[in-house]
Amino acid sequence: MPTEESKIYTWSANLSQSINPGWVILLTPLVVAFFTYLRSRKKEPSTPTKIAFGLLISALSVLVMVAAVHIGNNGTEKVSVWWLVANYGIITIGELFLSPMGLSIVSKLSPKNITALMMGGWFLSTSIGNKLSGVLASMWDTYDDKADFFWVNFGLLMFATVLMFALVKNLNKVMKDHGIN
């Protein structure tokens, strides 16, 4: 407990809504510069590889929250908002590897006459993923050890990562066959 004369700083929960957009604004130029640098050295990964790494980075971001749960003794003690800021920073990098690349691959590989429909399919899959995230989040109270909640997220993301890395070779071949880099 803080002493009687000490100052207590609190975080208004609505401010949390600005963390991710702030990271997007700050990190987008850095990610673009990173890929530009790799392209200039002829080492830029393919779009499917970027997506796979985006999933991996997203999985790793969950480990920040596992650490926060342990630091906060499973929620019995308050932890710094910087854990959330760090988590959002890492997952935003994953998002910048994943989301624009997914849109790019859909637009490049779709037959011209149904590209709009396929883009709708991409957004539908995103909305299904968001719904499933909400379903998972609704189970928060069922976890006695809150770290287990984040381990489930980590496991699901790692499953998707392994699956994507397994598909990279075939996706690269399809893209090469269609004359797409």
Sequence and secondary structure as in RCSB ss.txt:
>XXXX:A:sequence
MPTEESKIYTWSANLSQSINPGWVILLTPLVVAFFTYLRSRKKEPSTPTKIAFGLLISALSVLVMVAAVHIGNNG
TEKVSVWWLVANYGIITIGELFLSPMGLSIVSKLSPKNITALMMGGWFLSTSIGNKLSGVLASMWDTYDDKADFF
WVNFGLLMFATVLMFALVKNLNKVMKDHGIN
>XXXX:A:secstr
   TTS      GGGGGGHHHHHHHHHHHHHHHHHHHHHHTT    HHHHHHHHHHHHHHHHHHHHHHHHHTTTT
TS   THHHHHHHHHHHHHHHHHHHHHHHHHHHHS GGGHHHHHHHHHHHHHHHHHHHHHHHTTGGG SSHHHHH
HHHHHHHHHHHHHHHHHHHHHHHHHHHTT  
